[in-house]
Amino acid sequence: MSQRAVPLYSSSASSSSSSSAGSSTSSDSDSYPETSSSVSTVGERDCSPHVPNQKFLIVTWNAHAVFGSVWGSHDLQVRAYKCVGDLMSAHDIVCMQETHGTPSDAISLEQDFKEHRHFGSFCADQPGAGGVVTSVRKSLREQFENVAFSEVVKGRITPLGLYGPQASLQIINVHFVPGLPHGVLLDQFRR
């Protein structure tokens, strides 16, 4: 049994980047190496690899504050929000860390970037620290029947699972506290 490999594109951006990140998208005529996989089963369950039925673009970005103009200048916040717009228009999945803010700030993403569904987690006791948001383009999200979002560590570690009959996708968005001892990092991942 032969299955066509589906590439996972990755790009990064900073507040000085433009929307040229979308230029890395390839056409359907690109050739990808054929991979062979054997179908294995556990009981009656087919355990062969499944992939979404479309290519998708994913990006991760440490925003250094998208929300919370109280902690930075208005100009910096405007530039950060413009960068969010550039990332949203060029990518199917956007993982942002260190967004800062509160759950009510995330409502602005729903209003301003309607083509994506947004999953956020914030440090309630420190709105000027941490914060992670994972945004998934609705056309990609619609390929899956179930969505599971959880907060392993509020504002720091959030798994997002997309599950369907043809494919499953697990995205883990992480923002560590700088200088955290190694043992504490391992404890957070073990939760």
VEXMI-288462 format. One record per residue: residue number from 1; residue in one letter; y, x, z negated of N, C-alpha, C, O in turn. Coordinates in steps of 0.05 Angstrom, whole numbers. Each point is the difference from the previous one (the first is absolute). Layout:
<sites>
   num   residu     n.c2     n.c1     n.c3    ca.c2    ca.c1    ca.c3     c.c2     c.c1     c.c3     o.c2     o.c1     o.c3
   NUM        a        Y        X        Z        Y        X        Z        Y        X        Z        Y        X        Z
...
</sites>
This chain:
<sites>
   num   residu     n.c2     n.c1     n.c3    ca.c2    ca.c1    ca.c3     c.c2     c.c1     c.c3     o.c2     o.c1     o.c3
     1        m      -23       17        0       23      -17        0       25       18        0        1       19      -16
     2        s       17      -24       33       24       16        2       25      -17       -7        1      -24        7
     3        q       17       36      -21       24      -15       -8       25       18        6       -1       24       -5
     4        r       21      -36       15       24       15        8       17        6      -25        5      -18      -17
     5        a        4       43       14       16        8      -23       28      -12        3       11        0       21
     6        v       -1      -10      -43       27      -11       -1       18       20      -15       -6        5      -24
     7        p       27        6       36       16       20      -14       17      -13      -21        9      -23        2
     8        l       -3       39      -23       18       -8      -21       24       19        3       -2       23       -8
     9        y       24      -33       18       24       16        3       14        2      -26        0      -18      -16
    10        s       14       41       12       16        4      -24       25       14        8        0       18       16
    11        s       22      -26      -28       25       13        5       16       -1      -26       -6      -17      -17
    12        s       26       33       15       17       -1      -24       29       -2        9        7        6       23
    13        a        9      -14      -41       29       -3        6       16        8      -25      -10       -1      -22
    14        s       35        7       27       18        5      -22       25      -16        6        2      -13       21
    15        s       16       13      -40       24      -17        4       17        9       24       17      -16        9
    16        s      -22       40        1       16        8       23      -15       -5       27       11        7       21
    17        s      -34      -19      -22      -15       -5       24       10      -24       15       13      -18      -12
    18        s      -19       17       37        7      -24       16      -26      -15        6      -21        7       -9
    19        s       24      -28       24      -23      -17        7      -18       13       21      -16      -14       12
    20        s       19       39       -7      -17       13       21      -28        3       -9      -17        9       15
    21        a       11      -15      -41      -28        3       -9      -19      -17       16      -23        7        2
    22        g       32      -29       10      -17      -17       16       -8       13       26      -19      -10       13
    23        s       31       32       -5       -7       13       25      -27       13       -1      -10        8       21
    24        s       -1       -5      -45      -26       13       -1      -23      -19        6      -23        8        1
    25        t       29      -33        4      -20      -20        7      -12        6       27       14        7       19
    26        s      -40       -9      -17      -14        6       25       -7      -25       15        0      -22      -12
    27        s       -5       24       37       -7      -24       16      -30       -6       -2      -15       17       -9
    28        d        8      -40       17      -28       -9        0      -17       17       19      -24        0       -2
    29        s       37       14       21      -15       16       19       -9       26      -11      -15       15       13
    30        d       24       -7      -38       -9       25      -12      -30       -1       -4      -11      -21       -5
    31        s       -1       44        8      -29        0       -4       -6       12      -28       13       20       -8
    32        y      -32      -31       -5       -8        9      -27      -29        8        2      -15      -12       15
    33        p        8       32      -30      -28        8        2      -19      -22      -10        6      -14      -19
    34        e      -28       12       33      -20      -20       -8      -14       12      -25       -6       23       -1
    35        t        0      -40      -18      -15        8      -23      -25      -17       -1        0      -23        7
    36        s      -21       35      -16      -24      -15       -3       -4       -6      -29        5       16      -18
    37        s      -15      -40       12       -6       -7      -27      -26      -17        0       -4      -16       18
    38        s      -12       21      -38      -24      -16       -1        6      -24      -19       15        2      -19
    39        v      -28      -24       25        3      -23      -16      -19        2      -23      -25        2        4
    40        s       35       -3      -29      -18        0      -23        4      -26      -14       21      -13        2
    41        t      -41        5      -17        2      -25      -14       -8        4      -29      -16       17       -7
    42        v       28      -33      -10       -8       -2      -28       -8      -29       -4       17      -18        0
    43        g      -42       13       -3      -10      -28       -1        6      -12       27       -9       10       21
    44        e       24      -32      -20        7      -14       25       28        8        9        9      -10       21
    45        r        4       28      -35       28        7        6        2       23       20      -12       21       -4
    46        d       28      -25       25        5       21       20       21       19      -12       22       -8       -7
    47        c      -29       34        5       17       20      -12       12       18       21       10       22       -7
    48        s      -10      -30       32       13       17       21       30       -1       -3       11      -19      -11
    49        p        2       41       19       29        1       -3       15      -21       17       -8       -5       23
    50        h       28       -7      -34       16      -20       14       29        9       -1        9       11      -20
    51        v        6      -16       41       28        7        1       16      -24        9      -10      -17       14
    52        p       37       16      -20       16      -21       10       -1        0       31       -5       21       12
    53        n       10      -45        0       -2       -1       29       26        8       14        5       -7       23
    54        q       12       22      -36       24       11       12        7       26      -13       -8        6      -22
    55        k       23       11       37       10       24      -12       23       -7      -18       13      -21        3
    56        f       -9       37      -23       23       -6      -18       12       26       -9      -13       21       -2
    57        l       39      -22       -5       16       22       -9        5       -3      -30        7      -21       -9
    58        i      -10       43       -5        5        0      -29       18       24       -7       -2       21       11
    59        v       20      -26      -30       18       21       -9        3       -2      -31       -2      -21      -11
    60        t        6       44       -1        6        1      -29       27       14       -3        6       19       14
    61        w       10      -28      -34       27       11       -3        8       -2      -29       -1      -21      -12
    62        n        9       44        0       12        0      -26       30       -6        3       15       16       10
    63        a       -7      -40      -17       26      -11        6       23       11      -18       23       -1        8
    64        h      -30       11      -31       21        9      -19       20      -22       -5       24        5        0
    65        a      -33      -29       -3       16      -24       -7        9      -16       24       20        6       13
    66        v      -35      -28       -7        8      -19       19       17      -21      -14       20      -10       11
    67        f      -28        3      -35       13      -21      -16       15       14      -22       -5       23       -7
    68        g       24      -37       -5       13       11      -24       25       16        6        2       23       -6
    69        s       18      -36       18       25       13        6       14       10      -25       18       16        1
    70        v      -27      -26      -24       12        9      -26       -5       30       -3       16       14      -13
    71        w      -39       -3       23       -7       27       -4        9       19       22       -3       24       -2
    72        g       15      -34       23        9       17       22       24      -13       13        7      -23       -6
    73        s        4       37       25       23      -11       14       -8      -22       19      -23       -2        9
    74        h       42      -15       -3       -5      -22       19       -8       11       28      -17      -11       13
    75        d       30       33       -4       -6       12       26      -29       10        1      -13       -4       20
    76        l        4       16      -41      -28        9       -1      -19      -23        2      -21        1       14
    77        q       27      -23      -28      -18      -23        1        0      -13       28      -21       -8       10
    78        v       44        7        3        2      -11       27      -17       17       19      -14      -11       17
    79        r       16       37      -19      -15       18       17      -30       -3       -5      -16        0       19
    80        a        8       -2      -44      -28       -3       -7      -11      -27       12      -22        0       10
    81        y       37      -21      -12       -8      -26       10       -2        0       30      -18      -13       12
    82        k       36       28        1       -2        3       30      -25       15        7      -14       -7       20
    83        c        7       27      -35      -24       15        5      -25      -18       -4      -19        2       16
    84        v       20      -19      -36      -22      -20       -3       -3      -17       25      -22       -5        9
    85        g       44       -4        1        0      -16       25      -12       15       24      -15      -11       15
    86        d       22       37      -13      -11       16       21      -30        3       -3      -15       -2       20
    87        l        6        7      -44      -29        3       -5      -15      -26        5      -21        0       12
    88        m       33      -23      -20      -13      -26        4       -3       -6       30      -20      -11        9
    89        s       41       17        6       -1       -6       29      -20       17       15      -10       -8       21
    90        a        5       32      -31      -17       19       15      -29        2      -10      -17       12       13
    91        h       11      -25      -37      -26        3      -11      -12      -27       -9       14      -18       -7
    92        d      -40       17        7      -15      -24       -9       -4        0      -30        0      -22      -12
    93        i       -3       45        0       -3        3      -29       20       20      -10        1       23       11
    94        v       15      -30      -30       20       18      -12       -6        1      -30        1      -20      -14
    95        c       -6       45        5       -5        5      -29       24       15      -11        5       23        8
    96        m       10      -36      -26       24       13      -11       -5        6      -30      -11      -17      -14
    97        q       19       40        6       -2        8      -28       28        5      -11       19        5       16
    98        e      -16       -7      -42       25        5      -14       23      -18       11       22        9        6
    99        t      -30      -35       -3       20      -19       10       20       -9      -21       22       -9        6
   100        h      -31       13      -32       16      -10      -23        1      -30        1      -14      -13       16
   101        g       31        1      -32        4      -29        1      -18      -17      -17      -14       10      -17
   102        t       15      -36       23      -16      -20      -15      -13      -19       20        7        1       24
   103        p      -25      -17      -33      -13      -19       19       20      -18       15       -4       -7       23
   104        s       26        0      -36       20      -16       14       13       15       23        9      -13       19
   105        d       -7       39      -21       10       16       23      -17       -2       25       10        1       22
   106        a      -36       -4      -27      -19       -2       23        4      -25       17       -8       -1       23
   107        i       21      -19      -35        6      -25       16       17        7       24       -3      -13       21
   108        s       21       32      -24       17        8       23      -17       10       23        7       -4       24
   109        l      -29       18      -29      -18        9       22      -11      -24       15       -1        0       24
   110        e       -8      -20      -39      -12      -24       12       21      -14       18       -7      -10       21
   111        q       32       10      -29       21      -13       15        9       17       24        6      -11       21
   112        d       -5       37      -24       11       17       21      -20       11       20        6        6       22
   113        f      -31       -5      -31      -22       11       18      -23      -20        1      -21        5      -12
   114        k       26      -26       26      -19      -23        0      -25        6       16      -20      -15       -3
   115        e       19       35       20      -24        6       15      -21       14      -16      -23        3        9
   116        h       29        5      -34      -18       12      -18       -4      -17      -25       17      -16       -7
   117        r      -40       20       -6       -6      -12      -26        2       23      -20      -11       21        5
   118        h       26      -24      -27        6       21      -18      -14       -3      -27        0      -22      -11
   119        f      -12       43        1      -14        1      -25       13       22      -17       -3       23        6
   120        g       16      -31      -28       15       19      -16       -9        1      -29      -10      -20      -11
   121        s       15       42       -2       -5        4      -28       22       18      -11        8       20       13
   122        f        3      -28      -36       23       14      -11       -4        7      -29      -15      -13      -14
   123        c       29       33        4        0        8      -28       19      -18      -15       24        5        0
   124        a      -34      -26      -12       17      -21      -12       19       12      -22       22       -8       -3
   125        d      -32       28      -12       16       11      -21       19       21        9       18        9      -15
   126        q      -21        0       40       17       21       12        7       -7       29      -12       12       18
   127        p       30      -31      -13        6       -8       28       12       23       17        2       -3       24
   128        g        7       24      -37       10       23       15      -20       22        5        7       22        6
   129        a      -33      -29       -9      -21       19        4      -24      -13       14       -3      -24       -1
   130        g      -14       41       14      -24      -10       12        4      -22       21       21       -1       13
   131        g      -40      -16      -11        1      -22       19      -15        7       25        7       20       13
   132        v      -26      -36       -5      -14        4       25       -1      -27       15       -4      -21      -12
   133        v        7       22       38       -1      -24       17      -18        7       24        4       21       13
   134        t      -23      -38       -7      -16        2       24        6      -24       18       -3      -23       -9
   135        s       11       28       33        7      -22       19      -20        1       24       -5       21       11
   136        v       -5      -44       -4      -20       -2       21       10      -20       21        7      -23       -7
   137        r       -6       31       32        9      -18       21      -18      -25        1      -25        3       -2
   138        k       37      -26        4      -15      -25       -2      -21       -2       22      -22      -12       -5
   139        s       27       22       29      -20       -2       22      -25       17       -7      -22       -7        9
   140        l       25       29      -24      -23       15       -9      -14      -14      -23      -24       -2       -1
   141        r       40       -8      -18      -11      -14      -23      -17      -24        8      -19       -7      -13
   142        e       27       -7       35      -14      -24        9      -28        6        9      -16      -19        4
   143        q        9       44        1      -27        7        8      -20       -1      -23      -24        2        4
   144        f       34       -5      -28      -17        1      -24        1      -27      -14       21      -14        0
   145        e      -43        6      -12       -2      -26      -13       11        1      -29       12      -19       -9
   146        n      -16       41       -4        7        3      -29       17       24       -5       -3       21       13
   147        v       22      -24      -32       17       22       -8       -3        3      -31        1      -20      -14
   148        a       -5       44        5       -1        5      -29       20       22       -7       -2       22       10
   149        f       21      -29      -26       21       19       -9       -2        2      -31       -2      -20      -14
   150        s        3       44        4       -1        4      -29       19       23       -8        8       16       17
   151        e       -2      -15      -42       16       21      -11      -16       16      -20       -4       -8      -23
   152        v       -6       31       32      -16       17      -18       19       11      -22       -7       -1      -23
   153        v       30       11       32       21        9      -18       26      -12       11        8        7       22
   154        k        5      -25      -37       24      -14       10       20       20       10        8       19      -14
   155        g        2      -24       39       20       16       12       -9       28        9       16       16        8
   156        r      -42      -11      -10      -11       27        6      -24        0       18       -1       16       19
   157        i      -19      -32      -24      -25        0       16       -8      -29        6       -5      -16      -18
   158        t        5       10       44       -7      -28        9      -19        1       23        7        7       23
   159        p      -32      -15      -27      -18       -4       22        5      -27       14        5      -20      -13
   160        l       -7       20       39        2      -24       16      -25       -1       19       -3       18       16
   161        g      -13      -38      -19      -24       -3       17        3      -23       19        9      -22       -8
   162        l      -15       27       33        0      -21       21      -30       -2        9      -12       19        8
   163        y        1      -43      -10      -28       -4        5       -4      -23       20       12      -21       -1
   164        g      -30       27       20       -7      -20       20      -28        4       11      -14       18       -8
   165        p        5      -36       25      -27        2       11       -4       24       18      -22       10        3
   166        q       43       -1       10       -3       22       19       10       26      -10       -7       21       10
   167        a       23      -21      -31       12       25      -10        9       -3      -29        6      -22       -9
   168        s       -4       44       -4       12        2      -27       18       24       -1       -6       20       13
   169        l       27      -22      -27       19       22       -2       10        2      -29        9      -20      -11
   170        q      -10       43       -1        9        5      -27       23       20        1       -3       22       10
   171        i       26      -30      -21       24       16        0        7        5      -30        3      -20      -15
   172        i        0       45        7        7        5      -28       27       15        1        2       22       10
   173        n       18      -35      -21       27       11       -1        5       12      -27       -3      -13      -20
   174        v       10       39       19        2       15      -25       27       14       -2        9       13       19
   175        h        3      -15      -42       23       16       -8       -4       11      -28        0      -15      -19
   176        f       -5       42       18       -4       12      -26       26        8      -13       20        6       13
   177        v      -20       -6      -40       23       10      -15        0       30        3      -20       13       -6
   178        p       42       -1       16        0       29        3       -5       14      -27       10       -8      -21
   179        g      -26       29       22       -5       16      -24      -21      -12      -19       -4       10      -22
   180        l      -10      -31       31      -20      -13      -17      -24       19       -2       -9       11       20
   181        p       -1       -6      -44      -24       18       -3      -24      -10       16       -4      -24        4
   182        h      -12       43        6      -23       -6       17      -18      -20      -13      -10      -18       14
   183        g        4       20      -39      -18      -18      -14       10      -29        1      -16      -19        2
   184        v       42       15       -5       11      -27        1       -2      -11       28       -5      -24        3
   185        l        9       40       17       -4       -9       28      -28      -10        5       -4      -21       11
   186        l      -16       36      -21      -28       -8        4       -5      -26      -15      -14      -17       10
   187        d       25       14      -34       -4      -25      -15       11      -24       14      -12      -21        0
   188        q       36       25       14       12      -23       15      -18       -8       23       -3      -24        6
   189        f      -10       43        8      -17       -6       22      -26      -13       -9      -13      -14       15
   190        r        4       20      -39      -25      -11      -10        2      -29       -9      -21      -13       -4
   191        r       45        2        2        3      -27       -9      -12      -20       18        1      -24       -4
</sites>
